[in-house]
Amino acid sequence: MDLPRTERVQGRGLKTTLTGRVKGWLEQGALPDDPELAQDLTGVEYGYDAKNAIQIERKEDMKRRGLLSPDIGDALALTFAWPLQPEVDYRWHDPPRVRILDKDHDYDPFHDI
């Protein structure tokens, strides 16, 4: 999977970019009380590379520390791989009203089929 160049954070890999998006979302979002998910999100360490860019710990390094692969945390991060655009509601006039899908509406994956 590869994000468009404009979507990827400068100097960061995909995992670091997605982890940053999850972190930003968690400032306002909420997660279920799941101990495995909490371990996946808090068990990963980070450091800095030679260019002072954030570097997320590799799975191999986590395994050496005795941790399991953060599969559920990775699944959460992958939900941020492609940003969703707000849906514009054109029924309203002047100015167009933006309707955020997760605010008052359920997401319908079959809406456009």
Secondary structure, DSSP 8 states (H G I E B T S, - for coil): ----TTTS-TT--HHHHHHHHHHHHHTT------HHHHHHHHH--EEE-TTS-EEE--HHHHHHTT----HHHHHHHHTTSS----EEETTS-SS-EEE-HHHHS---TTTT-
